[in-house]
């Protein structure tokens, strides 16, 4: 028994001497940036022990996160890390999606939903898959659905031949593409609305897509203009209040 207790103490001492390596201390944080299409805005951070492990990771943000537009909070953009430069991870656009609660609100009872998938090739060589969702207030015949799918497919293919990927994505985010498709389908049936439910970049094109975000214009004022404006600013300052008016102003400040 004594020998067993001594062996147990030695084993305990040996185990207590081992140092547990903290894997988090070996990791570094990398800032994730959107592609040029979205002005390379910072969209998140990710930890990794090796920059090679960062490549291939995906990140999802809403249009509201990038633009501040509250009305676009239901549109989710998806990016994939393509390269790492120092502690900055660069991404590429791989598609978009609509939030599930937004889709549920559109597809309530007594409405007909027609889905369609169209593969197009953009003007700059990107293979782009677009998934549409048409909403009708009443039931429609299968022949009308087939005709509507044909019109949507022909319209999207023609648009892809004339527009770049950036232009297609901008039209999706703004809602202009959905309006154009709904207008084209009116010859078949007066459709309530069409949504671009999802899109995927299937193959990269010839070059990196251009930016679709508006640039901030900063107006610079020269020193001469500042000197000329100075007297006008001084003249615009209000005169000091009289003694009779002073108590009234103090009372307002309280």
C-alpha positions as CSV (number, residue, x, y, z in Angstrom):
1,X,0.0,0.0,0.0
2,X,2.8,2.4,0.9
3,X,4.5,1.7,-2.5
4,X,1.2,2.4,-4.3
5,X,0.8,5.7,-2.6
6,X,4.3,6.8,-3.4
7,X,3.8,5.9,-7.1
8,X,0.6,7.8,-7.1
9,X,2.3,10.9,-5.6
10,X,5.1,10.7,-8.3
11,X,2.5,10.4,-11.1
12,X,0.6,13.4,-9.7
13,X,3.8,15.4,-9.4
14,X,4.8,14.6,-13.0
15,X,1.3,15.6,-14.2
16,X,1.4,18.8,-12.3
17,X,4.7,19.8,-13.9
18,X,3.3,19.7,-17.4
19,X,2.4,23.1,-18.9
20,X,-0.8,23.4,-20.9
21,X,-0.1,25.3,-24.0
22,X,-2.6,28.2,-24.7
23,X,-3.4,27.9,-28.4
24,X,-5.1,31.4,-28.4
25,X,-1.8,33.1,-27.4
26,X,-0.2,31.7,-30.6
27,X,-2.9,33.2,-32.8
28,X,-3.0,36.7,-34.3
29,X,-5.9,38.8,-35.4
30,X,-6.5,39.6,-39.1
31,X,-8.7,42.4,-40.4
32,X,-11.1,41.3,-43.2
33,X,-11.7,43.8,-46.0
34,X,-14.5,43.7,-48.6
35,X,-13.3,43.7,-52.3
36,X,-13.0,46.8,-54.4
37,X,-16.6,46.4,-55.4
38,X,-17.4,47.7,-51.9
39,X,-14.5,50.1,-51.5
40,X,-12.5,47.6,-49.5
41,X,-14.3,48.5,-46.3
42,X,-13.4,46.6,-43.1
43,X,-16.1,44.0,-42.5
44,X,-14.7,42.0,-39.6
45,X,-11.8,40.3,-37.9
46,X,-10.6,36.7,-37.6
47,X,-7.9,34.9,-35.4
48,X,-5.4,32.5,-36.9
49,X,-2.1,30.9,-36.0
50,X,-1.1,31.0,-39.7
51,X,-2.1,33.4,-42.4
52,X,-2.6,30.4,-44.8
53,X,-5.5,29.2,-42.6
54,X,-7.3,32.5,-43.1
55,X,-7.5,32.0,-46.9
56,X,-10.8,30.4,-47.9
57,X,-12.8,31.6,-44.8
58,X,-16.1,33.2,-45.6
59,X,-17.8,36.2,-44.0
60,X,-21.4,37.4,-44.3
61,X,-22.6,41.0,-43.8
62,X,-25.7,42.9,-44.6
63,X,-25.9,45.8,-47.0
64,X,-26.9,47.9,-44.0
65,X,-23.6,47.1,-42.4
66,X,-21.7,48.5,-45.4
67,X,-23.9,51.5,-46.4
68,X,-26.0,52.3,-43.3
69,X,-29.2,52.0,-45.3
70,X,-31.7,50.5,-42.9
71,X,-34.1,49.5,-45.7
72,X,-31.4,47.0,-47.0
73,X,-30.9,45.1,-43.8
74,X,-32.6,42.0,-45.3
75,X,-29.9,41.6,-48.0
76,X,-26.9,39.5,-47.0
77,X,-23.6,39.7,-48.9
78,X,-21.1,36.8,-48.8
79,X,-17.4,37.1,-49.3
80,X,-14.5,34.7,-49.3
81,X,-10.9,35.5,-48.2
82,X,-8.7,35.2,-51.3
83,X,-5.3,36.5,-50.0
84,X,-3.5,37.9,-47.0
85,X,-1.2,40.9,-46.9
86,X,0.3,41.3,-43.5
87,X,-2.6,41.4,-41.1
88,X,-5.1,42.4,-43.8
89,X,-7.2,39.7,-45.4
90,X,-8.6,40.6,-48.9
91,X,-11.9,39.0,-50.0
92,X,-13.8,38.4,-53.2
93,X,-17.6,38.6,-53.7
94,X,-19.2,35.1,-53.9
95,X,-22.9,35.9,-53.8
96,X,-25.8,37.2,-51.8
97,X,-28.9,35.9,-50.0
98,X,-32.1,37.2,-48.4
99,X,-32.8,36.7,-44.7
100,X,-35.2,33.9,-44.0
101,X,-37.7,36.1,-42.0
102,X,-37.9,38.5,-44.9
103,X,-38.8,35.6,-47.3
104,X,-41.4,34.3,-44.9
105,X,-43.1,37.7,-44.7
106,X,-43.4,37.7,-48.5
107,X,-44.8,34.2,-48.9
108,X,-47.8,34.2,-46.7
109,X,-51.0,32.3,-47.2
110,X,-53.1,32.7,-50.4
111,X,-50.1,33.7,-52.4
112,X,-48.3,31.8,-55.2
113,X,-44.5,31.7,-55.2
114,X,-42.7,30.7,-58.3
115,X,-38.9,30.0,-58.1
116,X,-36.5,30.0,-61.0
117,X,-32.8,29.5,-61.5
118,X,-30.9,31.2,-64.3
119,X,-27.2,30.8,-65.2
120,X,-25.7,33.8,-67.1
121,X,-22.3,35.0,-68.2
122,X,-21.6,38.7,-67.6
123,X,-20.0,41.1,-69.9
124,X,-16.7,40.8,-68.0
125,X,-16.7,37.0,-68.1
126,X,-18.2,36.0,-64.7
127,X,-20.4,32.9,-64.5
128,X,-23.2,34.1,-62.3
129,X,-26.2,32.1,-61.0
130,X,-29.3,34.1,-60.2
131,X,-32.3,32.6,-58.2
132,X,-35.5,34.6,-58.5
133,X,-38.8,34.4,-56.6
134,X,-42.0,35.7,-58.1
135,X,-45.0,36.4,-55.8
136,X,-48.6,36.5,-57.1
137,X,-51.7,37.4,-55.0
138,X,-53.7,34.6,-56.6
139,X,-53.2,31.1,-58.0
140,X,-51.7,31.0,-61.5
141,X,-51.8,28.2,-64.0
142,X,-48.7,26.1,-64.7
143,X,-48.6,27.3,-68.3
144,X,-48.3,30.9,-67.0
145,X,-45.5,29.8,-64.6
146,X,-43.6,28.2,-67.5
147,X,-44.1,31.3,-69.7
148,X,-42.9,33.6,-66.8
149,X,-39.8,31.5,-66.2
150,X,-39.0,31.7,-69.9
151,X,-39.3,35.5,-69.9
152,X,-37.2,35.8,-66.8
153,X,-34.5,33.6,-68.2
154,X,-34.3,35.4,-71.6
155,X,-34.3,38.8,-69.8
156,X,-31.4,37.9,-67.4
157,X,-29.3,36.3,-70.1
158,X,-29.7,39.4,-72.3
159,X,-28.8,41.7,-69.3
160,X,-25.7,39.6,-68.5
161,X,-24.4,40.1,-72.1
162,X,-24.6,43.8,-71.7
163,X,-23.6,44.4,-68.1
164,X,-20.6,43.6,-65.9
165,X,-20.8,41.7,-62.6
166,X,-20.6,45.0,-60.6
167,X,-23.5,46.4,-62.6
168,X,-25.6,43.3,-62.0
169,X,-24.9,43.3,-58.3
170,X,-25.7,47.0,-58.0
171,X,-29.0,46.4,-59.8
172,X,-29.8,43.6,-57.3
173,X,-29.0,45.6,-54.2
174,X,-30.9,48.7,-55.4
175,X,-33.9,46.6,-56.5
176,X,-33.8,47.8,-60.1
177,X,-33.2,44.3,-61.5
178,X,-36.3,42.9,-59.7
179,X,-38.4,45.8,-61.1
180,X,-37.2,45.2,-64.6
181,X,-38.1,41.5,-64.4
182,X,-41.6,42.3,-63.0
183,X,-42.1,44.7,-65.8
184,X,-41.1,42.1,-68.4
185,X,-43.5,39.5,-66.9
186,X,-46.5,41.8,-67.2
187,X,-47.2,40.4,-70.7
188,X,-47.8,37.0,-69.1
189,X,-49.6,38.0,-65.8
190,X,-49.7,41.1,-63.6
191,X,-47.2,39.9,-61.0
192,X,-47.2,41.6,-57.5
193,X,-43.4,41.5,-57.1
194,X,-40.2,39.6,-58.0
195,X,-37.3,39.2,-55.6
196,X,-33.7,38.1,-56.4
197,X,-33.7,35.5,-53.6
198,X,-30.1,34.4,-54.0
199,X,-27.1,34.7,-56.3
200,X,-23.8,32.8,-56.6
201,X,-20.5,33.5,-58.5
202,X,-19.8,30.1,-60.1
203,X,-16.6,31.1,-61.9
204,X,-14.4,34.2,-61.9
205,X,-14.2,36.6,-64.8
206,X,-11.4,38.4,-66.6
207,X,-10.7,41.1,-64.0
208,X,-11.6,42.4,-60.6
209,X,-15.1,44.0,-60.6
210,X,-15.2,47.8,-60.2
211,X,-16.6,49.6,-57.2
212,X,-20.4,50.1,-57.0
213,X,-20.2,52.3,-53.8
214,X,-20.4,56.1,-54.0
215,X,-17.2,57.9,-53.3
216,X,-17.2,60.6,-50.6
217,X,-16.3,64.0,-52.0
218,X,-14.5,66.3,-49.6
219,X,-14.6,70.0,-50.5
220,X,-11.3,71.8,-49.8
221,X,-11.3,75.5,-48.9
222,X,-8.2,77.6,-49.9
223,X,-6.5,79.9,-47.5
224,X,-7.5,83.0,-49.5
225,X,-11.2,82.0,-49.3
226,X,-10.9,81.4,-45.6
227,X,-9.4,84.9,-45.1
228,X,-12.1,86.5,-47.2
229,X,-14.8,84.6,-45.2
230,X,-13.4,85.6,-41.8
231,X,-15.0,89.2,-41.6
232,X,-18.4,87.9,-42.6
233,X,-18.3,85.3,-39.8
234,X,-17.3,88.0,-37.3
235,X,-20.1,90.3,-38.5
236,X,-22.6,87.4,-38.2
237,X,-21.9,87.0,-34.5
238,X,-24.7,88.3,-32.2
239,X,-24.2,91.4,-30.2
240,X,-23.8,91.1,-26.4
241,X,-27.1,91.3,-24.5
242,X,-27.9,94.4,-22.6
243,X,-28.1,94.4,-18.8
244,X,-31.9,94.3,-18.9
245,X,-31.8,91.1,-21.1
246,X,-29.2,89.3,-19.1
247,X,-31.4,87.9,-16.3
248,X,-33.9,86.5,-18.9
249,X,-31.1,84.7,-20.7
250,X,-29.8,83.2,-17.5
251,X,-33.2,81.9,-16.6
252,X,-33.5,80.1,-20.0
253,X,-30.1,78.4,-19.6
254,X,-31.3,76.9,-16.3
